């Protein structure tokens, strides 16, 4: 029971983040679009919609290819644990250079919606699979013993 609750919770949390970032990207885009001349609104909306759709599809394809490559050589439970611990070591440190890069973030704000669409596509492309690579590795290790 705990396994499925964890998988469902992971999906719900990522769906929430996807909705939040999607809403944020639309809000940023509306702010940018309000500064455009009135004749450019439709062309800008169509362009951003096409770019976002392409970003979503490319993200989905990338996510599926990544999962397929990882499923071809799944990690053992020990390797999965080591990777998990190494990934958690770098978390929680504040980035002191964020203030210096704030201008670059504002410069690239018009490209935020396609980037968010790519992230959503890649996230759900890797999440909506039958078996995760770590699970496949654990199943293989269990079958070997």
Rosetta blueprint (number, residue, H / E / L):
1 X L
2 X H
3 X H
4 X H
5 X H
6 X H
7 X H
8 X H
9 X H
10 X H
11 X H
12 X H
13 X H
14 X H
15 X H
16 X H
17 X H
18 X H
19 X H
20 X H
21 X H
22 X H
23 X H
24 X H
25 X H
26 X H
27 X H
28 X H
29 X H
30 X H
31 X H
32 X H
33 X H
34 X H
35 X L
36 X L
37 X L
38 X H
39 X H
40 X H
41 X H
42 X H
43 X H
44 X H
45 X H
46 X H
47 X H
48 X H
49 X H
50 X H
51 X H
52 X H
53 X H
54 X H
55 X H
56 X H
57 X H
58 X H
59 X H
60 X H
61 X H
62 X H
63 X H
64 X H
65 X H
66 X H
67 X H
68 X H
69 X H
70 X H
71 X H
72 X H
73 X L
74 X L
75 X L
76 X L
77 X H
78 X H
79 X H
80 X H
81 X H
82 X H
83 X H
84 X H
85 X H
86 X H
87 X H
88 X H
89 X H
90 X L
91 X L
92 X L
93 X L
94 X L
95 X L
96 X L
97 X L
98 X H
99 X H
100 X H
101 X H
102 X H
103 X H
104 X H
105 X H
106 X H
107 X H
108 X L
109 X H
110 X H
111 X H
112 X H
113 X H
114 X H
115 X H
116 X H
117 X H
118 X H
119 X H
120 X H
121 X H
122 X H
123 X H
124 X H
125 X H
126 X H
127 X H
128 X L
129 X L
130 X L
131 X L
132 X L
133 X H
134 X H
135 X H
136 X H
137 X H
138 X H
139 X H
140 X H
141 X H
142 X H
143 X H
144 X H
145 X L
